[in-house]
C-alpha cells in the first residue's frame, strides 16, 4: 500500500509541474501521508483552496469577480462545483469586514456594486478564491430521452438516454475511481395504435357542362399514421349537374347583326327604333304594347304619356314589322323605315275597337 501511495504522489507532482503551477508544497511526512490518502480517495471530505483570482478592477459600476469569467481565463484552475468561496480586498481585508454591500454565489461568483454603497463610497478591489475537492469526478445531467427504437404504430421499443463522467483534473490520477453508476439508461416505449381518418369533404368542383347533363366532383384525403392501414370508403364523390336541356342551334341567318338569344330575330347592337302611337284624333296613346309581329307575345316596349317609345337592337338596314296593341283599340302591324344607319322609326295610328266594327 505504501508503494502505491508513493506512485500516486509522484504522478500528482508531475501533473502540477507540467501545467506550470509548480510542485505541491510538502511540509512534513505527515503531510505526505495526508496527500497520499487524498490521491487514493480514502477521505472524500477533504478539500483544497484554489489560488487567488482578481480579473476585474473597480470601475464605474463596481468590482465583478464572476466565476464564468474566471473559468474563461483559468479553465483548469477552478472546479466545476466549488463548495466554498472567500473574498478579500487587495489590502487583505475580509469582505465581511469592509462595511461594503457585497454579493456572492457559488454558481456566479462575487460582485460589489458602487451605487449600493453607503455615503457615496465605491467598492474596494477584491480578489477571490474557491474551495474544491482535490479530485472531482461527477456525472453530467442526463440527456433527453432519444427516439423510440420502433416507428411502427401499436408496437413496443426502447428509448435510451446518456450522461458523461467528467473529471476536472487536466491529467486524472490513475488511482482516482471513476463515477459510480451507469452512463446510460433504458426504458420501454410504445407507439399509439395505427389510425386512418378521412378529412372533411372538399367543395364541389365546376360542372363539366352547362346544359344537357354533366357531372361534378368533390374529394377528401386519408390521414393515416402508417401505410399498414387504409381509410374505409372512396376518396371522391360524383354528382350529376347541368341537367337543363340545351337549346337547339339557331338556324336564323342575318344579313345584318346576329341572331338574338331566343333566335326569334336579328339583333343589331347600338341600333335604335323610335316610334310614336296616336289615335285617329291625333291624341297620343299611352301604355300601348310594342312587340315584333313575328313574336307578338313578347313585349319590347310601352309607349309613354306622349305616345312615344324606344327599342334597342332593331336593325335599321331593312324594314321590320312591329305589332302594337292597346286595350279598347284594334291591334295594328306597321313596318319600320330608316334614313340613317343605326336609327329607324315607325308611326302608328290606332283605331278604337268600335270604329273597326
C-alpha positions as CSV (number, residue, x, y, z in Angstrom):
1,X,0.0,0.0,0.0
2,X,2.9,2.4,0.8
3,X,4.3,1.8,-2.7
4,X,1.0,2.7,-4.3
5,X,0.8,5.9,-2.2
6,X,4.3,6.9,-3.4
7,X,3.3,6.3,-7.0
8,X,0.2,8.4,-6.7
9,X,2.1,11.3,-5.0
10,X,4.7,11.2,-7.8
11,X,2.1,11.4,-10.5
12,X,0.4,14.4,-8.8
13,X,3.7,16.3,-8.6
14,X,4.5,15.6,-12.3
15,X,1.0,16.7,-13.4
16,X,1.3,20.0,-11.5
17,X,4.7,20.7,-12.9
18,X,3.6,20.1,-16.5
19,X,0.9,22.8,-16.1
20,X,3.4,25.4,-14.9
21,X,1.8,25.5,-11.5
22,X,4.9,24.2,-9.6
23,X,5.1,21.2,-7.4
24,X,2.9,20.8,-4.4
25,X,4.4,22.1,-1.1
26,X,5.1,19.1,1.2
27,X,5.9,20.3,4.7
28,X,6.3,17.0,6.7
29,X,6.0,13.3,6.4
30,X,2.6,13.5,7.9
31,X,1.6,15.9,5.2
32,X,2.9,13.5,2.6
33,X,0.7,10.8,4.1
34,X,-2.3,13.1,4.0
35,X,-1.7,13.8,0.3
36,X,-1.3,10.1,-0.5
37,X,-4.6,9.5,1.3
38,X,-6.3,12.2,-0.8
39,X,-5.0,10.7,-4.0
40,X,-6.3,7.3,-3.2
41,X,-9.7,8.9,-2.4
42,X,-9.9,7.4,1.0
43,X,-11.0,10.8,2.5
44,X,-13.7,12.2,0.3
45,X,-14.5,15.1,2.7
46,X,-11.0,16.7,2.3
47,X,-11.0,19.9,0.2
48,X,-8.4,22.4,-1.1
49,X,-8.4,26.1,-1.8
50,X,-7.5,27.4,-5.2
51,X,-5.2,30.3,-5.8
52,X,-6.5,33.9,-5.6
53,X,-8.1,35.4,-8.7
54,X,-8.5,39.1,-9.5
55,X,-9.8,39.6,-13.0
56,X,-11.7,42.8,-12.6
57,X,-10.8,46.2,-11.1
58,X,-13.3,48.7,-9.6
59,X,-14.7,50.8,-12.4
60,X,-17.8,52.9,-13.0
61,X,-20.2,50.2,-11.8
62,X,-18.1,48.3,-9.2
63,X,-16.0,45.2,-8.9
64,X,-17.1,41.9,-10.6
65,X,-15.3,38.6,-10.0
66,X,-17.6,36.4,-12.0
67,X,-17.0,32.7,-11.9
68,X,-17.8,32.4,-15.6
69,X,-15.1,34.9,-16.4
70,X,-12.5,33.3,-14.1
71,X,-13.1,29.9,-15.8
72,X,-12.7,31.6,-19.2
73,X,-9.2,32.8,-18.3
74,X,-8.2,30.0,-15.9
75,X,-10.2,27.0,-17.2
76,X,-8.4,24.2,-15.3
77,X,-7.8,26.0,-12.0
78,X,-11.4,26.1,-10.7
79,X,-13.5,23.0,-10.2
80,X,-17.0,22.8,-11.6
81,X,-18.7,22.7,-8.3
82,X,-17.0,24.7,-5.6
83,X,-18.1,24.1,-2.0
84,X,-17.0,27.4,-0.6
85,X,-15.6,30.8,-1.5
86,X,-13.5,33.5,0.2
87,X,-13.2,37.2,-0.8
88,X,-10.7,39.7,0.4
89,X,-9.5,43.2,-0.7
90,X,-6.1,43.6,-2.1
91,X,-5.2,45.1,1.3
92,X,-6.1,41.7,2.7
93,X,-9.3,42.8,4.5
94,X,-12.1,40.2,4.5
95,X,-15.1,41.2,2.6
96,X,-17.4,41.0,5.6
97,X,-15.2,43.4,7.5
98,X,-15.1,46.2,4.9
99,X,-18.6,47.6,5.7
100,X,-19.4,47.4,2.0
101,X,-22.5,45.8,0.5
102,X,-21.4,42.7,-1.5
103,X,-22.9,39.7,-3.1
104,X,-21.6,36.2,-3.6
105,X,-22.8,32.9,-5.1
106,X,-21.1,29.6,-5.7
107,X,-22.7,29.5,-9.1
108,X,-22.0,33.1,-10.2
109,X,-19.0,34.3,-8.1
110,X,-18.5,37.6,-6.2
111,X,-19.6,41.2,-7.0
112,X,-19.8,44.6,-5.5
113,X,-21.9,47.4,-7.0
114,X,-20.9,51.1,-6.4
115,X,-24.4,52.5,-6.3
116,X,-25.4,50.2,-3.5
117,X,-22.6,51.5,-1.2
118,X,-23.5,53.9,1.7
119,X,-22.4,57.6,1.8
120,X,-21.1,57.6,-1.8
121,X,-18.4,55.1,-1.2
122,X,-17.0,53.0,-4.0
123,X,-16.2,49.3,-3.9
124,X,-12.8,48.1,-3.0
125,X,-10.6,46.0,-5.3
126,X,-11.3,42.4,-4.4
127,X,-9.8,39.0,-5.2
128,X,-11.4,35.7,-4.5
129,X,-10.6,32.0,-4.2
130,X,-12.7,28.9,-4.1
131,X,-12.7,25.7,-2.1
132,X,-12.8,22.4,-4.1
133,X,-12.5,18.7,-3.7
134,X,-8.9,17.8,-4.8
135,X,-10.4,15.5,-7.5
136,X,-13.9,15.9,-8.9
137,X,-15.3,13.0,-10.8
138,X,-19.0,13.6,-11.4
139,X,-21.9,12.8,-13.7
140,X,-23.3,15.4,-16.0
141,X,-27.1,15.8,-16.2
142,X,-28.9,13.2,-18.2
143,X,-29.5,14.0,-21.8
144,X,-33.1,14.0,-23.2
145,X,-34.6,10.6,-24.0
146,X,-33.7,9.5,-27.5
147,X,-36.3,8.4,-30.1
148,X,-38.2,5.2,-29.7
149,X,-36.4,2.3,-31.4
150,X,-39.6,1.4,-33.3
151,X,-41.6,3.5,-35.6
152,X,-44.3,1.0,-36.1
153,X,-47.6,2.0,-34.6
154,X,-49.0,-0.1,-31.8
155,X,-45.5,-1.5,-31.2
156,X,-43.1,-1.6,-28.2
157,X,-39.5,-0.4,-28.4
158,X,-36.6,1.0,-26.3
159,X,-35.6,4.6,-25.5
160,X,-32.0,5.4,-24.3
161,X,-30.6,8.5,-22.5
162,X,-27.0,9.0,-21.6
163,X,-24.7,11.1,-19.3
164,X,-21.0,11.6,-19.1
165,X,-18.4,11.1,-16.3
166,X,-16.4,14.3,-16.0
167,X,-13.0,14.6,-14.3
168,X,-11.9,18.2,-13.8
169,X,-8.2,17.4,-13.4
170,X,-6.2,18.1,-16.6
171,X,-4.3,14.8,-16.0
172,X,-6.5,12.5,-13.9
173,X,-4.6,10.3,-11.4
174,X,-4.6,6.6,-12.1
175,X,-5.9,5.7,-8.7
176,X,-8.9,8.1,-8.8
177,X,-12.1,5.9,-9.1
178,X,-14.5,6.6,-12.0
179,X,-18.0,7.8,-11.4
180,X,-20.3,5.3,-9.7
181,X,-23.2,4.1,-11.7
182,X,-24.1,3.6,-15.4
183,X,-23.6,6.1,-18.2
184,X,-26.8,5.1,-19.9
185,X,-30.4,4.3,-19.0
186,X,-33.0,2.5,-21.0
187,X,-36.8,2.4,-20.7
188,X,-39.6,0.8,-22.6
189,X,-41.6,3.0,-25.1
190,X,-44.6,2.4,-27.3
191,X,-46.3,4.0,-30.2
192,X,-50.1,4.6,-30.3
193,X,-52.3,2.3,-32.4
194,X,-52.4,2.8,-36.2
195,X,-55.1,5.3,-37.3
196,X,-56.7,6.2,-40.6
197,X,-59.2,9.0,-40.8
198,X,-60.8,10.9,-43.7
199,X,-60.6,14.7,-43.9
200,X,-63.8,16.7,-44.4
201,X,-65.1,16.7,-47.9
202,X,-63.8,19.5,-50.1
203,X,-66.1,21.8,-52.2
204,X,-67.8,20.6,-55.3
205,X,-65.9,21.3,-58.5
206,X,-67.2,23.0,-61.6
207,X,-69.8,21.2,-63.6
208,X,-68.4,19.6,-66.7
209,X,-71.1,21.1,-69.0
210,X,-73.6,24.0,-68.7
211,X,-76.6,22.0,-70.2
212,X,-77.5,18.6,-71.4
213,X,-76.3,16.7,-68.3
214,X,-72.8,16.6,-66.8
215,X,-71.0,15.8,-63.6
216,X,-69.0,17.5,-60.8
217,X,-66.6,16.0,-58.3
218,X,-65.6,16.6,-54.7
219,X,-62.7,14.9,-52.9
220,X,-61.2,14.1,-49.5
221,X,-57.9,12.8,-48.3
222,X,-57.0,10.0,-45.9
223,X,-54.8,11.0,-43.0
224,X,-53.1,7.8,-41.7
225,X,-50.3,7.1,-39.2
226,X,-49.0,4.0,-41.1
227,X,-49.0,2.6,-44.6
228,X,-50.4,-0.6,-43.0
229,X,-53.9,0.9,-42.6
230,X,-56.3,2.4,-45.0
231,X,-59.4,4.6,-44.8
232,X,-62.7,2.9,-45.5
233,X,-64.6,4.4,-48.4
234,X,-63.9,6.4,-51.5
235,X,-61.7,9.5,-51.8
236,X,-64.1,11.1,-54.4
237,X,-67.8,11.6,-54.9
238,X,-69.5,12.3,-58.3
239,X,-72.8,14.3,-58.6
240,X,-74.9,14.9,-61.7
241,X,-75.3,18.6,-62.8
242,X,-76.2,20.8,-65.8
243,X,-79.4,18.9,-66.3
244,X,-81.3,21.7,-68.2
245,X,-81.7,20.9,-71.9
246,X,-79.5,22.6,-74.3
247,X,-81.3,24.9,-76.8
248,X,-81.4,23.9,-80.4
249,X,-78.9,25.5,-82.6
250,X,-80.3,28.7,-84.1
251,X,-80.9,28.4,-87.9
252,X,-81.6,32.1,-88.4
253,X,-79.3,33.7,-91.0
254,X,-78.9,37.5,-90.6
255,X,-77.8,39.9,-93.4
256,X,-77.2,42.4,-90.6
257,X,-76.4,41.9,-87.0
258,X,-76.7,38.5,-85.3
259,X,-79.5,36.2,-84.1
260,X,-81.0,37.1,-80.8
261,X,-80.7,34.8,-77.8
262,X,-84.1,33.2,-78.4
263,X,-83.3,33.0,-82.2
264,X,-86.5,35.0,-82.9
265,X,-85.0,37.9,-84.8
266,X,-81.8,39.5,-86.0
267,X,-80.4,42.0,-83.5
268,X,-78.0,44.9,-84.2
269,X,-76.0,46.4,-81.3
270,X,-76.3,50.2,-81.0
271,X,-79.3,50.4,-83.3
272,X,-82.4,52.2,-82.0
273,X,-86.0,52.1,-83.1
274,X,-88.0,55.2,-82.3
275,X,-91.8,55.2,-82.6
276,X,-95.0,57.2,-81.9
277,X,-98.5,55.9,-81.4
278,X,-101.6,58.2,-81.8
279,X,-105.3,57.7,-82.0
280,X,-107.3,58.7,-85.1
281,X,-107.9,62.1,-83.4
282,X,-104.2,62.7,-83.1
283,X,-104.1,62.2,-79.4
284,X,-101.1,60.2,-78.1
285,X,-101.8,56.7,-76.9
286,X,-100.0,55.8,-73.7
287,X,-99.3,52.3,-72.4
288,X,-99.6,50.7,-75.8
289,X,-97.6,47.4,-76.1
290,X,-94.9,47.3,-78.7
291,X,-93.6,43.9,-80.0
292,X,-92.3,42.2,-83.1
293,X,-95.0,41.0,-85.4
294,X,-93.3,37.6,-85.6
295,X,-93.5,37.3,-81.8
296,X,-96.3,39.5,-80.5
297,X,-96.4,37.9,-77.1
298,X,-93.0,39.3,-76.1
299,X,-93.4,43.0,-75.2
300,X,-90.3,45.0,-76.2
301,X,-91.5,48.5,-75.0
302,X,-94.5,50.5,-73.8
303,X,-95.5,54.0,-75.0
304,X,-95.1,56.8,-72.6
305,X,-97.6,59.6,-71.9
306,X,-96.6,61.3,-75.2
307,X,-97.2,58.0,-77.0
308,X,-93.5,57.6,-77.7
309,X,-91.2,54.5,-77.3
310,X,-87.7,53.3,-78.0
311,X,-86.5,49.8,-78.7
312,X,-82.8,48.9,-78.9
313,X,-81.3,46.3,-81.2
314,X,-83.8,46.6,-84.1
315,X,-81.7,46.6,-87.3
316,X,-82.2,49.7,-89.4
317,X,-81.0,48.5,-92.8
318,X,-84.2,46.6,-93.5
319,X,-87.8,47.1,-92.6
320,X,-89.2,45.2,-89.6
321,X,-92.8,44.5,-88.9
322,X,-93.9,45.7,-85.5
323,X,-97.1,44.8,-83.6
324,X,-98.8,47.5,-81.5
325,X,-101.7,46.7,-79.2
326,X,-103.8,48.6,-76.6
327,X,-106.9,47.8,-74.8
328,X,-110.1,49.2,-76.4
329,X,-108.1,49.7,-79.6
330,X,-107.7,47.4,-82.6
331,X,-104.2,45.9,-82.9
332,X,-102.1,47.1,-85.8
333,X,-99.0,45.9,-87.6
334,X,-96.7,48.6,-89.1
335,X,-93.3,48.5,-90.9
336,X,-90.2,50.4,-89.8
337,X,-88.3,52.8,-92.0
338,X,-84.9,54.3,-91.9
339,X,-83.0,57.2,-93.5
340,X,-79.9,56.9,-91.2
341,X,-77.7,54.0,-90.3
342,X,-78.4,52.8,-86.8
343,X,-81.7,54.7,-86.4
344,X,-85.1,53.6,-87.6
345,X,-88.6,54.9,-86.9
346,X,-92.2,53.9,-87.0
347,X,-95.6,55.7,-86.7
348,X,-98.8,54.0,-85.9
349,X,-102.4,55.2,-85.7
350,X,-104.8,53.1,-83.6
351,X,-108.4,53.0,-84.1
352,X,-110.8,52.3,-81.3
353,X,-112.4,48.9,-81.4
354,X,-115.9,50.4,-82.0
355,X,-114.7,52.2,-85.2
356,X,-113.4,48.9,-86.7
357,X,-116.8,47.3,-86.3
